[in-house]
């Protein structure tokens, strides 16, 4: 099964506010962009992925991610993360010969194509399925097979909400890079320990991050 991944990205100036204890205002937008670039680049290398579409209204991010091979869908609803994802999923799902659609977080800088392929191949057995984040509270990936509505419930406590919505939780080992999103300094340290992509590594090198 081939997948279209929908990746949501806030305007860079508003992104990653919870990293304020690790990255100052001058670095956070660049760090958010680097996360997205490394996520998209790795996703495009995944054999299960046909294409990647980023839903964003940020002009700089759109230019940079287009240059990597991603498509762009503007966030026309401007009603938050779930509205943006539902809009983008409906947009790509209406295309002729549409693939199955999965929403993927934009802050997975350690993403490994082979691990993503394993998650998507497992998700293909279900109408809707999701993968919990490393903290076990949120969601990093929500998949809907072709013809099925995505019905995203991202945000605080999304693991429980996706499960309650009828989506099947994917319980897989050794897919740490698909689970490790980055919201806090500790998350960033965990991602760095896994091994991040080159853009995140370059920005992170400018931060004073303790290894303890």
C-alpha positions as CSV (number, residue, x, y, z in Angstrom):
1,X,0.0,0.0,0.0
2,X,1.2,3.5,-0.9
3,X,0.6,6.4,1.5
4,X,0.3,10.1,1.3
5,X,1.6,11.7,4.4
6,X,0.0,14.9,5.7
7,X,2.4,16.9,7.9
8,X,1.0,19.9,9.8
9,X,3.3,22.9,10.5
10,X,2.4,26.0,12.4
11,X,3.8,29.4,11.4
12,X,7.4,29.1,12.5
13,X,7.3,32.2,14.7
14,X,4.6,30.4,16.8
15,X,6.2,27.0,16.9
16,X,7.8,25.1,19.7
17,X,7.1,27.5,22.6
18,X,7.7,24.7,25.1
19,X,11.4,24.7,24.0
20,X,11.8,28.2,25.5
21,X,14.0,26.8,28.3
22,X,16.4,25.3,25.8
23,X,16.2,27.5,22.7
24,X,15.7,31.3,22.7
25,X,13.3,33.2,20.5
26,X,15.9,33.7,17.9
27,X,16.6,30.0,17.5
28,X,13.2,28.3,17.9
29,X,11.8,29.1,14.5
30,X,14.9,27.8,12.8
31,X,14.8,24.7,15.0
32,X,11.1,24.1,14.2
33,X,11.9,24.4,10.5
34,X,14.9,22.0,10.8
35,X,12.7,19.4,12.6
36,X,10.2,19.6,9.7
37,X,12.9,19.4,7.0
38,X,14.5,16.3,8.5
39,X,11.1,14.7,9.1
40,X,10.0,15.4,5.5
41,X,13.3,14.3,4.0
42,X,13.2,11.0,5.9
43,X,9.6,10.4,5.1
44,X,10.2,10.9,1.3
45,X,12.9,8.2,1.5
46,X,10.4,5.7,3.0
47,X,9.4,3.0,0.4
48,X,5.8,3.0,1.7
49,X,5.4,6.7,1.1
50,X,4.2,7.9,-2.3
51,X,4.2,11.6,-1.4
52,X,4.3,14.1,1.5
53,X,2.0,17.1,1.7
54,X,2.7,19.8,4.3
55,X,-0.2,21.9,5.5
56,X,1.1,25.3,6.5
57,X,0.6,29.0,5.9
58,X,4.3,29.8,6.6
59,X,5.9,31.1,3.4
60,X,9.4,30.3,4.3
61,X,8.6,26.7,5.4
62,X,6.6,26.2,2.3
63,X,9.5,27.2,0.1
64,X,12.1,25.1,2.0
65,X,9.9,22.0,2.1
66,X,8.8,22.3,-1.5
67,X,12.5,22.2,-2.4
68,X,12.8,18.8,-0.7
69,X,9.9,17.4,-2.8
70,X,6.9,18.0,-0.5
71,X,3.6,19.4,-1.7
72,X,1.9,22.3,0.1
73,X,-1.7,22.7,1.1
74,X,-2.6,26.0,2.7
75,X,-4.3,25.9,6.1
76,X,-7.5,27.5,4.9
77,X,-9.7,26.7,7.9
78,X,-7.3,28.4,10.3
79,X,-9.1,26.5,13.0
80,X,-6.3,24.7,14.7
81,X,-4.3,21.5,14.2
82,X,-7.2,19.1,13.7
83,X,-9.1,21.3,11.3
84,X,-5.9,21.8,9.3
85,X,-5.3,18.0,9.1
86,X,-8.9,17.2,8.2
87,X,-8.8,19.9,5.4
88,X,-5.5,18.6,4.0
89,X,-6.6,15.0,4.2
90,X,-9.8,15.8,2.4
91,X,-7.9,17.7,-0.2
92,X,-5.4,15.0,-1.0
93,X,-8.1,12.3,-0.6
94,X,-10.2,13.8,-3.3
95,X,-7.5,13.6,-5.9
96,X,-7.8,10.9,-8.6
97,X,-6.0,7.7,-7.7
98,X,-5.6,8.9,-4.1
99,X,-3.4,6.9,-1.8
100,X,-4.2,6.0,1.8
101,X,-3.6,9.0,4.0
102,X,-1.6,9.3,7.3
103,X,-1.0,12.4,9.5
104,X,2.5,12.6,10.7
105,X,4.0,15.1,13.2
106,X,6.4,17.6,11.8
107,X,8.8,17.3,14.8
108,X,10.3,13.9,14.3
109,X,13.9,14.9,13.5
110,X,15.3,11.4,14.2
111,X,12.9,9.7,11.9
112,X,14.2,6.5,10.1
113,X,12.5,5.6,6.8
114,X,12.6,1.8,7.6
115,X,10.9,2.3,10.9
116,X,8.2,4.5,9.3
117,X,7.7,1.8,6.7
118,X,7.1,-0.7,9.4
119,X,4.5,1.4,11.1
120,X,2.7,2.2,7.8
121,X,2.8,-1.4,6.7
122,X,1.2,-2.5,10.0
123,X,-1.4,0.3,9.8
124,X,-2.5,-0.9,6.4
125,X,-4.3,-3.8,8.0
126,X,-6.8,-1.5,9.7
127,X,-9.3,1.2,8.6
128,X,-7.8,3.7,11.1
129,X,-4.8,3.2,13.3
130,X,-2.4,5.4,15.3
131,X,1.0,5.3,17.0
132,X,1.5,6.8,20.5
133,X,4.4,9.1,21.2
134,X,7.4,8.3,23.3
135,X,5.7,9.8,26.4
136,X,2.7,7.5,25.9
137,X,0.2,10.3,26.1
138,X,0.1,11.9,22.6
139,X,0.1,10.6,19.0
140,X,2.8,10.9,16.3
141,X,1.0,9.2,13.5
142,X,-2.6,8.6,12.5
143,X,-3.4,6.5,9.5
144,X,-6.6,6.0,7.5
145,X,-6.8,3.5,4.7
146,X,-8.0,4.6,1.3
147,X,-11.6,5.8,1.3
148,X,-11.7,6.2,5.1
149,X,-12.0,9.5,6.9
150,X,-8.9,10.5,8.9
151,X,-10.8,12.0,11.9
152,X,-7.9,13.5,13.8
153,X,-8.0,14.2,17.5
154,X,-4.5,15.5,18.1
155,X,-3.6,17.7,21.1
156,X,-3.2,16.9,24.8
157,X,-4.2,13.4,25.6
158,X,-4.6,12.4,22.0
159,X,-3.7,8.8,22.6
160,X,-6.8,8.2,24.6
161,X,-9.0,10.2,22.3
162,X,-7.8,8.4,19.2
163,X,-8.4,5.1,20.9
164,X,-11.9,6.2,22.0
165,X,-12.6,7.2,18.4
166,X,-12.2,3.6,17.2
167,X,-8.7,3.9,15.8
168,X,-6.5,0.8,16.5
169,X,-3.4,1.5,18.6
170,X,-0.3,0.1,16.9
171,X,1.9,-1.6,19.6
172,X,5.2,-2.0,17.9
173,X,8.7,-2.3,19.3
174,X,11.9,-0.8,17.7
175,X,10.1,2.2,16.1
176,X,11.5,4.8,18.5
177,X,12.3,7.3,15.8
178,X,8.6,7.5,14.8
179,X,7.6,8.0,18.4
180,X,10.1,10.6,19.4
181,X,8.5,13.9,18.8
182,X,10.1,17.0,20.3
183,X,8.2,19.4,22.5
184,X,10.6,20.0,25.4
185,X,14.4,20.1,26.0
186,X,14.3,16.6,27.3
187,X,12.6,15.4,24.1
188,X,15.3,17.1,22.1
189,X,18.0,15.4,24.1
190,X,16.3,12.1,23.5
191,X,16.1,12.7,19.8
192,X,19.7,13.7,19.7
193,X,20.6,10.4,21.4
194,X,18.7,8.5,18.7
195,X,20.5,10.5,16.0
196,X,18.8,13.4,14.3
197,X,18.9,14.6,10.7
198,X,21.6,17.0,9.4
199,X,19.5,20.2,9.6
200,X,18.4,19.6,13.2
201,X,22.0,18.6,14.1
202,X,23.3,21.9,12.7
203,X,20.8,24.1,14.6
204,X,21.2,22.0,17.8
205,X,24.9,22.5,17.7
206,X,24.3,26.2,18.4
207,X,22.4,25.4,21.6
208,X,23.9,24.8,25.0
209,X,22.4,21.4,25.7
210,X,23.5,19.5,28.7
211,X,24.0,15.8,28.1
212,X,23.1,15.0,31.7
